[in-house]
Amino acid sequence: MKTFKNILLCTLILSVLLPACKKDDPISGGSGGSNPPNVGNTNNCLLKKEIYYLESDTVNKSTTVYHYNHFNKPIKKLHFSGGYAYDSTLFEYDSEQKLKFVFEFSTFTNSLDTIKTYEYDNQDRLIKMFQYTYDTLNAILNFSYNGNSELPSTYFADFKHSPSEKHQLSWLNGNLVQSQIIEVGGSPTNPRPTYTFAYDQKDNPYKGLYSYDLLFWEMFSSNNVKSISIQDRNNSLTQTYDLTYNNDVLVKRRSQLQGQSAEITELEYSCN
């Protein structure tokens, strides 16, 4: 269903464009200071359900339902299509409520599909994500930081079955403002594929949800993406997002990759 998202996830495309009203220069590796996660919680509303469908097909929909613990951290996601559960995701935390394990189960095969494990530094910053499928290590995602910044300055994807990628990241006001792929398979890139994003100024409900099925900027950035521009040697693509809010809470997202059908995500919450 999330065609463009899945394409980006395979290469973990990263980047962001400065909002038009900003005149500051991008700052590599974040600007320091606090960038607390929302972890599904925005404006005292917990994300409870997502509904996905193509704009051209409003009959066939898939749904994800979130469940939380008493710390308001997600502990389970159930995925449905046609009224039937086809997948489930379980989250496990340590005694300090840092995410340590994610387990994904397939209802079709009645088996464990993937396992993700997480490592943090002594400042509680995410530094590694390990992704296993059927007991086979598929990828290690490594995050490096400058000084006390809470936002990574570089990102290295060590894929076990395809060439690795290293990204150089720049941030502004809690949002990723640029990403360049500086290495592929250990060799420098020239020219460097560059990804730039434009944001609004509303809270991103996915921030802090370190889930492999989310895109990088969704896990770290404070605000919601309005458009993505992708530029490499021979190609230039644009992905646009039309965002709808109710009392400053994101309730609908229409995304469209240049030349493809639009995809719709509707979001429902439980609010205090």
N, C-alpha and C positions, 0 to 999 in steps of 0.2 A: 504494500500500500504506500509506504513512504519511499517512493522511488528515489527521489533526489537525496533524501536523507541517507539512504542505504549506499548510494554512490559515494557520498562524501564520507560516510563512516569507513568505507573500505580504505580510503586514503587519509582519513581524519584531517580534512581540509580545515585550515584555521585562518582567521583574519577579521578585521573590522574597519569601517570607515568613520572618520570623525564626523559627528553631527555638525550641521551647517553653522550652528550658533557658536561652536567652539573655535577659539583661535590659538589654543595652546599647542605646543609641539608634542608629538607622541613621545612617551617615555618607555624605554626598553625595560622589560622585566618588572613592570608595575611601578606604582608611585609610592609604595609603602603604605603604612597605615592600615586601618581595619577594612576588611571586605567580607563581612560575615555572611554565611550561607543562608538561603531561604529554606532549602530542603523541602520544597513543596508548600511552604508557608509564605503567603504574601498578603499583606494588609490584614492579618489575623484570619485569613482564609486558607484552609488546607485543601490542596488539590486532591479531589476524590475520584474523578473520572475523566477520561479522554475518549472521544469518539472520532474515528478517522473514516474518511470516504473520499472518493473522487467527485469533483463537482459535476462531472458528466454521468455519474452513477450514484444516486442518492439512496438506492435500495441496499446495495451490498456494503455494509459497514462493519468495522471492527471496533472493539471497545477495550480499554484498559481501566481497571478499578484498583485504587490504592487503599491500603490499610495501614494504620499507624500505631505506634506504641504510646505509652503515657508520656513520653518525652516529645511527642509529635514528630518522631522519626519514622519514615516508611519502613514497614517490616514485610510487606507482601504486595505484589502486583499480580492481578489475575487478568489474563488476556482472553477475550471472547470474539468469536466471529459466527454470525448466524445463530446467536443464542447459545452456542456451545463453547466451553472453555477449551482452548487448544494449547495454552502455555501458562506457566506461573513462574514468578520470580520471588525469591525469599532473600531478605536482607538480614545480616547478623552483625551486631555491634560489640565492641569491647566494653569494659566497665566505665570508660569515659565517654561512651556513646559515639566513638569514631567507627565508621564503617570498616569492617574487616573482611567479610565474605559476602558474595552474592551467588546464589544458586538458581539456575534456571532449569525447569523441568518441562518435558514435553508430555502433554496428555495423550497425544497420538501414539507415542512409543512407550509411554509409562516408564520413562527413564530420565536420568539426569543428563541434560544436554551440555551445559557449560558451567564452569566455576570461575569466578573472579576473586582474586585476593588483593589486598591493599596494604601498602606500607607508608608510614609517615615519619617525618624527622622529629627532632626534639622541640620544634615549634608547632607541631601538629599539622604541618603542611604535607599534602599528598605528594609523595615522591615516586611511587611505583604502583602500577596496576598490572597484574598477571592475569592472562586469559587462557583458560584451558577448555578444550572440547574433547569429551570422551577420554579423559586422563592424558591428553596430548597438549603440551604447551604450544599455543598458537602465536602469542604475542606478549611482549613486555613493553609497557608504556612508561617512559622515564621523564620526570619533570625536574628541572633545575631552576634555582632561584638566585636572585642577586640580593645580597645583604638580608635585611629583615622583610623584604617585600613578601606579601601573601599571594602574589601572582607570579607564575613561572615565566622565566626569561627564555628558556629553550625547552623544547619538547622532542624527545627521541622515541620513535616507534620502531622497536626491534621485532619485525615480523619474521616468523620462523619459516614461512613458506613463500615469501616474496621479498623483494628488496626493502631494506630498512629506509626510514626517512627521518631527517632532522629538520626541525622547524625553528626559525628565529622569531620570537614573539615581541610585540610592543603593545602597551596598554595605556589607556587614558580614562580617568574617572571610573575605574573598576570594570572597564570593557576592553576587550581585545581590539586593538585598532589596526593591526597589520600582522600578517604572517607570511613569511617567505620560506619555501623549502630550499634549504641551503646545501643539503646533501641527500643523495639517493644511493643506497648500496655502498656507503662509505666514500663516494666520489662527489666532489663539489658540483653544483648545478650552475650552468651558465647558458642563457639567462636564468634567473631564479623565478620559478612560478610564484605569483603573488596573489594573495586573496585579501580583499578589503570589504568591510561591512559597514552599513549604516544602522544606527539604533534609534529607538525612541527613548523616552525618559521614564518609562514605567518599569516596575519591578518584574524581574524574570523569575517565575515560580519554580524553575528547574535548577536554579543555582544551588550548588552544593550536593546535588543528587549525582554522585559519582557512579553512574551506570554506563556500561559499555554501549548500550543502545541509544545513548544521548550523544549529540555532537559536542565537540570540545567547548565551543563558546557557550553552549547551554549549561555546561557544568560549572563554568567559572565566571561568566560575565554577569554584571548586575542588572542590565536592561535587556529589552527584547529587540531582536534583529528585524529591521525593515527591508533590507536588501543586501545581497551578496554579489560582489563582482569577482570574477575569476579570470586571471590573465596569465597565459604562458606564451611560449614562443609562437604558436600557430593558432591559438584559440582564445576567444573572449566570450564569456557567458555571464548572464545575469539571472539571479534568483530573487524574486520579489515576494514580500510578505505584506498582506493587508491584515491589520490587527484591529480587533474589536474589544472594547473594554466595558465593564459594568462597575461603576464606582471604583475606577482605577485598577480593577482586577481583570486580567486577560481572560476572555471567555470564548474567543474564536480567532483562528488564524487560517488565512487563505494563502497558500504558497504555490508559486508557479515558476518553474524553470523555463527559460526561453525556449519556445517551440514545443512545450509539452502541456499535457492537461493539468489543470489546477487541482491541488489536494487541499482538503478541508480538515482542520482539527478543531473540535469543540471541547471546551474545558468546563467542568463542573466542580464546585467547591462546597466545603462545609465551613461556614463562617461563624465566628463568635459574636 
